[in-house]
Amino acid sequence: MATTMETDHPVSAESIKSLFTEQQKFLNHFFDTCDWTLIENFCKAVLECKGTVFFSGVGKSGFISQKVSMTLVSTGTKSVFLSPTDALHGDIGIISEDDLLVLVSKSGSTEELLKLVPYAKAKGAKLVGIHSQPGCKLAKACDMDVHLPLMRELCPFDLAPVTSTAIQMLFGDTCAVAIMQAKKLTMDEYAMNHPAGRIGKRLILKVGDVMKVAKDLPTCSPDSTLMTELVNLSAKGCGCLLVVDGEGKLGGVFTDGDLRRQLASQGANVLDMKISDIMIKNPRTVDPNMKAVDAMQVMEDPKPVTFLPVVEDGVLRGLITLHTLISAGL
């Protein structure tokens, strides 16, 4: 017997859209009522901090604090998350008078943070309270505070912190970008903080970092015959011969593609010819100090190739291949 499909599922596109629309309204309340001067003062305090910008929070505000601290670090500001519990059991020793301690709490009455205040002040640090409750204990206890206006939580009970945490994240990460811009952080400086990411690799890695070095390459003398170098051509998996003189200077290249073309046009006679007579003279080359990503561009223009000899002052230093560059994450 066929069953009837249920049409009034408790979750629908309309109900979800309604929630997002309501969340947008709550976020708009933040934008419409926020005191931008307080946020300006916070950003200036971070910029003027001579030491470390510490963040601390409990529960979900603690997770947000960790995230904002990590964003600051990755965008050029020295920052550390400090667990309030651990701080009260020895870790507060890391704080000095040159530091800024940012305490994040929706209610502004988080007991663990309030306990931390007098001891952090005794260390000489400047304290900033981030909260959503005007006139709270945290605001009164700190040297300065930032009120993040909150209409209510999206939670139907107005309890689960799903709007307040969104505002905290929005505040922290946007301030991090404002501070990054104020410091005039360059793309190269940003890349230095992200060496394992694609952007870091593209901006940091040089040809010399990823090339095969000369001693591992299939090299030969220009006076060698093709017959004597056939094994060398394929032995090291490069698909080419690099022709060098007695001083190690590159004279040309000969590829397995060139071998096929020469055999097709001249037959077996080509095997007795000198490499210097059939090699490609003046091949495209790159310098070991060139950025690897730029070498990839050289490979593509004007005619695509899959490898480039690496030459410095005319001397062969290595070989870079398209496979190597792709494997490096470029």
Secondary structure, 3 states (H helix, E strand, C coil): CCCCCCCCCCCCHHHHHHHHHHHHHHHHHHHHHCCHHHHHHHHHHHHHCCCCEEEEECHHHHHHHHHHHHHHHHCCCCEEECCHHHHCCCHHHHCCCCCEEEEECCCCCCHHHHHHHHHHHHCCCEEEEEECCCCCHHHHHCCEEEECCCCCCCCCCCCCCCCHHHHHHHHHHHHHHHHHHHCCCCHHHHHHCCCCCHHHHHHHCEHHHHCEEHHHCCEECCCCEHHHHHHHHHHCCCCEEEEECCCCEEEEEEEHHHHHHHHHHHHHHHHHCEHHHHCEECCCCECCCCEHHHHHHHHHCCCCCCEEEEEECCEEEEEEEHHHHHHCCC
